[in-house]
């Protein structure tokens, strides 16, 4: 394959993270949000080194012949390009951090070094250090009697070169304990604070009071975190949770891939660190920004209402769409019509309510769901546990290998198991990344299905931050396919057959390529649209190039990695690629082939990456309901008209702004969700009993009842009515018996 039409995935990812930093540079973004974007950039870069750089280092050591199939570069060449590309990003971030901190100070928010503190503040910090910090420190002197310690991944430490009374040099380390706060707020009305590492850095001479401190530096080591469970391990132990727990402990001790230093040090100190961490000079980066920026997230809680409003985005709460009836149970509503929820503009609550109702519905016999990432506090888990406790079969397929969420999923799987849920795990060598929930009910005509299929996780926290679609449908063809899917997952069968769903690794890519071929056959009348996070799959890229060469118009919204280069004459000039990085993380996936009555439309959990199409279990779902299709088309049109946050990828591999009047697609969707919100806070018929018409509609036996307006009687009214009936009945019986005895007595 000609690599002239493709770019390296790692370098493409670095361009994406640069676009994240561009949001921190945007003066139209509130200043505290700019600091948060800088935090996201930093966290992204950490994970990139832990996973992608770590993986390339492993490949470089084990496979000298390896070449990237998209760029033709060896692992060594890729690493060299990465180090060269990352160095200027550090300089850019440091300059931007100074600018943002300066702006924050104009609003009375000060991150301070120790010399900047007032005399009273310095006394306060010194007392705090002596009383609250020094007792929990574990300082280490490294000499012939004390070997160099294995610093844990991403733990900040203060290192120092010391001199003893006999003029002997010694190296010292003080890891910053994770139990200590990231920053310490200073007394007073203003928001003034100092980082924990700066406090420890200041008082190194107090910690090593018998030595002279010659030089010191704050440092942070990044370790290779690209770990995965091997088949051999599973053959030895069938306790997958135990294996994953051991792997998480291993992650903290794997080989270093990067060292960050807070300031310049002498050449001897530098060489000592380089040698001890077994790193090359290209893996060592100097940064004047804090080594960790997580303190930015809770900072807003320290601000008064007016300052917070000025420095952060206007608050927005996901809305209940007006297609959701406030007085009708969700299960009934989904049986009547498909509902598409668009996160974070619309709330996850209707889906959660549907699961809650299913947990209590006597006709529901089972709930099956795939779980990849969950919030730290999850209503969904509570409803699943409730269903199991109510005697329903609850099957949860928990993927323990959701990167950096492994411990959270281990904890949730144990809690679900304790409540009586059946917990199964992802398959060997295949992550289960699909988002499917199937509710099965028993009716007089047999089984009935309600299915939810989404593009994003069942995480109630990120559903307020990530753009995703969640389809709720009573289509029985979709439900039967979902039932087959869960049966196959329970049996470990990756290659089952499905009538309507696209399921990786067996049929998703195959069907996508076939649908692309259908458009290629149309020539210039062909149309292809993709919205996804990343595009790296070589087969899909080859097909896109062929489509462009055949005249097919291809439009793609790709937030992150894009390994195809558009706009190359005679090859990719019919392909247009755009990327949007904004307030919300673009996470939804849409596949569209053709137009008009000939159009095929899908939502999916899968990006077009080789890992998704061949090494993960993913699910794509056809969209048939006209109103749902219209809603997705409207979202696509809104995105394609964005000129404020959108960037166009050019044939030179660079991203550029679009011209035209400023238009923010995400802002428009927030405004639309408010305009189309349900005017009444929904109760979803909670605590209500069904009328005969409702029960008939539920069973599907009365077609007229399905179209009629549903009438509900509140549960307390029914209870009161039955109470009155019983009271009247017993009173009448008592009165009759009394009369009978009186008559007998008279006789």
PyMOL commands that set and color helices and strands:
alter all, ss='L'
color gray80, all
select helices_A, chain A and resi 3-5+9-25+31-62+75-105+114-116+119-136+196-202+204-207+231-236+240-251+267-276+281-283+295-302+305-311+330-336+349-360+379-389+406-418+462-464+476-491+508-520+523-525+538-549+596-598+610-614+626-640+665-675+692-699+703-707+715-746
alter helices_A, ss='H'
color red, helices_A
select strands_A, chain A and resi 109-111+140-142+156-163+169-175+183-185+191-195+212-223+256-261+284-286+339-343+364-371+393-398+422-425+431-432+436-443+446-454+466-473+502-504+527-532+553-558+575-580+585-586+590-593+600-604+616-622+646-649+655-657+688-689+713-714
alter strands_A, ss='S'
color yellow, strands_A
deselect
rebuild
show_as cartoon
